Amino acid sequence: MTNPSIGYDLDQPVLTKMAELLAGNYIATNPQEEAQLRELAFWRWVAFKGYAGKPPDFFREHQKKLMLGCYGKTGWPIDQFQNGSVFELGCGPLGMIEFIPGVQLYAYDPLNDEYGRLFAKLRSGHINYFSDLNKLAAIPEVDFGICFNVLDHTEDARRWFVTFFERIKHGGAFLLSVNTVREDLERTEEHKKMHPSPLNVNTVLHWLSEVSADYDHWVSEAPSPDNEFFFIAWGRKKKESGV
């Protein structure tokens, strides 16, 4: 396979491990490694083949429409944080932070090095991307925090929820989305492997009540083909996170 027009292919050791996992010849050391390798395989496919029937170089426009559409649920002006700082936890290849103006922009994802190769020509040059967990605690508290479809992909959703709110100023704004599940609706084995920390709506609402007394939320009425319900909340950090 040739390099995608929007970036560069992954290093051979990563490709080998990913291929061995998908072929059933490699056992991941833990659920998080398996989830990340499967995540990489999906996004590599997007980088080479495109998304939603469109060519790969259309992906940025797709993400822009999706992310700004979700941001629009807040009712906030798009330029509300243009003089402030913005942080996205689990930014993926092209997160919401790509389309939100700000003076200081920080984006953490453990796969940023790989995403930076696959989507090198689509990513913004104004964002401080990093994958080193040690750098996460060093960034200053921000005016606006974003966590979009991340928590259930991690090995410890509660820990990452707390980490996310620790990076937001008291009184700062947040946008949090989670693809929630219900116990009465079965998930596929593939979905379980890519989402090691499934969450239901009540759990997320309880966590939010611990850090904010000023937020709104929306949940989709019908499940997705993967039996997920899209949940999104936005508001202000009004309480300390309790850590």
C-alpha positions in Angstrom: 0.0 0.0 0.0 1.3 3.4 -1.0 1.4 6.4 1.4 -1.8 8.3 1.8 -2.0 11.7 0.1 -2.8 13.3 3.5 0.2 12.0 5.4 2.6 9.1 5.8 2.3 5.5 6.7 3.1 4.1 10.2 6.4 2.5 11.1 6.8 -1.2 10.2 6.9 -2.5 13.8 3.5 -0.9 14.5 2.1 -2.2 11.2 3.3 -5.7 12.0 1.8 -5.8 15.5 -1.5 -4.3 14.3 -1.7 -6.9 11.5 -0.8 -9.8 13.8 -3.5 -8.7 16.3 -6.2 -8.4 13.6 -5.2 -11.8 12.3 -5.5 -13.4 15.7 -1.8 -14.1 16.0 -0.9 -11.5 18.7 -2.3 -11.2 22.2 -2.2 -7.7 23.5 -0.6 -7.2 26.9 -3.7 -5.5 28.2 -7.2 -4.3 27.0 -5.8 -0.7 26.4 -3.1 -1.9 24.0 -5.7 -3.9 22.1 -8.1 -1.0 21.9 -5.4 1.3 20.7 -4.1 -1.1 18.0 -7.7 -1.5 16.7 -8.2 2.2 16.8 -5.0 2.8 14.8 -6.2 0.2 12.3 -9.5 2.0 11.8 -7.9 5.4 11.4 -5.2 4.1 9.0 -8.0 2.8 6.9 -9.6 6.2 6.9 -6.2 7.8 5.9 -5.9 5.5 3.0 -9.4 4.9 1.9 -11.4 7.9 3.2 -14.4 8.2 5.4 -18.2 8.1 4.7 -17.6 7.3 1.0 -15.4 10.4 0.4 -11.7 10.5 -0.5 -9.1 10.9 2.3 -8.5 14.6 1.7 -12.2 15.3 2.4 -11.8 14.0 6.0 -11.0 17.4 7.4 -14.2 18.9 6.0 -16.2 16.0 7.4 -14.7 16.5 10.9 -15.2 20.3 10.7 -18.9 19.8 10.0 -19.3 17.2 12.7 -17.4 19.0 15.4 -18.8 22.4 14.8 -22.3 20.9 14.7 -21.7 19.4 18.1 -20.2 22.6 19.5 -23.2 24.4 18.2 -25.4 22.6 20.7 -23.8 24.8 23.4 -25.2 28.0 21.9 -21.8 29.6 22.5 -20.2 31.9 19.9 -17.4 30.1 18.0 -15.0 32.9 18.9 -15.8 32.8 22.6 -12.3 31.5 23.5 -10.3 33.2 20.8 -8.3 35.2 23.4 -8.0 32.3 25.8 -6.6 28.7 26.1 -8.2 25.5 24.9 -7.3 21.9 25.8 -8.6 18.6 24.2 -8.2 15.3 26.0 -8.0 12.5 23.5 -8.0 14.6 20.4 -7.8 11.7 17.9 -6.5 12.5 14.4 -8.6 15.7 13.9 -10.4 16.8 17.1 -12.8 19.6 17.9 -9.8 21.8 18.9 -8.8 22.0 15.2 -11.8 24.3 14.6 -12.0 26.4 17.8 -10.0 29.6 17.8 -7.7 30.2 20.8 -4.4 31.7 21.7 -3.0 28.6 23.4 -4.1 25.2 22.1 -3.1 21.9 23.7 -4.1 18.5 22.5 -3.2 15.2 24.2 -3.7 11.7 22.8 -1.5 8.7 23.5 -1.6 8.0 19.7 -0.7 11.5 18.6 2.7 10.4 17.2 0.9 7.9 14.9 -1.9 10.3 14.0 0.7 13.0 13.3 2.1 10.7 10.6 -1.2 9.5 9.1 -2.8 12.9 9.0 0.2 15.2 8.8 -1.1 17.3 5.9 -4.5 17.9 7.5 -3.5 18.8 11.1 -3.2 22.4 12.2 0.2 24.0 12.7 -1.1 26.1 15.7 -1.8 23.3 18.1 0.6 21.9 20.7 0.0 18.1 20.2 1.7 15.7 22.6 1.5 12.0 23.6 3.7 12.1 26.7 1.5 11.6 29.7 4.1 13.5 31.9 3.4 16.6 29.9 -0.3 16.6 30.6 0.1 17.8 34.2 2.4 20.5 33.1 0.0 22.4 30.9 -1.7 25.4 32.5 -5.4 25.3 33.5 -7.4 26.3 30.5 -10.5 28.4 29.7 -12.2 25.6 27.7 -11.7 21.9 27.9 -12.9 19.4 25.3 -13.3 15.6 25.8 -15.1 14.1 22.7 -15.8 10.4 22.5 -12.9 9.4 24.7 -13.7 8.0 28.1 -15.1 4.7 27.1 -12.0 4.0 24.9 -9.7 4.2 27.9 -8.7 1.6 30.5 -10.0 3.7 33.4 -12.8 6.1 32.5 -13.1 7.6 36.0 -9.5 8.5 36.2 -9.5 10.2 32.8 -12.7 12.1 33.7 -11.0 13.5 36.8 -7.8 14.2 34.8 -9.8 16.2 32.3 -11.5 18.4 34.8 -8.2 19.0 36.6 -7.0 20.9 33.5 -9.9 23.3 33.5 -9.9 26.6 35.4 -12.5 27.0 38.2 -15.4 28.6 36.3 -14.0 27.5 33.0 -16.1 25.9 30.2 -16.2 22.3 29.2 -17.7 20.1 26.5 -17.9 16.4 27.2 -19.3 13.7 24.9 -19.5 9.9 25.5 -21.1 7.2 23.4 -23.1 5.6 26.2 -24.5 2.1 26.3 -27.3 0.2 28.0 -27.1 -3.2 29.7 -30.2 -4.5 27.9 -28.7 -3.8 24.5 -25.9 -6.2 23.4 -22.6 -5.0 22.0 -20.5 -6.8 19.4 -17.3 -8.4 20.5 -15.4 -6.0 18.3 -17.1 -3.0 20.0 -16.2 -4.4 23.4 -12.5 -4.7 22.4 -12.4 -1.1 21.2 -14.3 0.3 24.2 -12.9 -1.3 27.4 -14.8 1.1 29.7 -18.4 1.2 28.7 -20.5 3.9 30.5 -24.2 4.5 30.9 -25.9 7.9 31.1 -26.6 7.8 34.8 -22.9 7.3 35.6 -21.8 10.2 33.5 -24.5 12.5 35.0 -23.4 11.5 38.5 -19.8 12.3 37.7 -20.7 15.7 36.2 -22.8 16.6 39.3 -19.5 16.3 41.3 -17.7 18.9 39.3 -20.4 21.3 38.0 -23.7 22.8 39.1 -24.1 24.6 35.8 -24.4 22.4 32.8 -26.8 21.1 30.1 -26.8 17.8 28.3 -28.4 16.0 25.4 -28.8 12.2 24.7 -29.9 10.6 21.4 -33.2 8.8 21.6 -32.3 6.0 19.3 -29.2 3.8 19.5 -26.6 3.7 16.8 -25.9 0.4 14.8 -23.4 -0.4 17.7 -26.2 0.1 20.2 -24.6 3.3 21.5 -26.5 6.5 22.6 -24.6 9.7 21.9 -24.4 11.8 25.0 -23.0 15.4 25.1 -22.8 17.8 28.0 -21.5 21.4 28.2 -21.3 24.0 31.0 -18.9 25.4 33.6 -16.7 23.9 36.2 -18.2 25.1 39.4 -17.0 22.6 41.9 -13.6 21.2 42.6 -13.0 17.7 41.2 -12.4 16.2 44.6 -8.9 14.9 43.9 
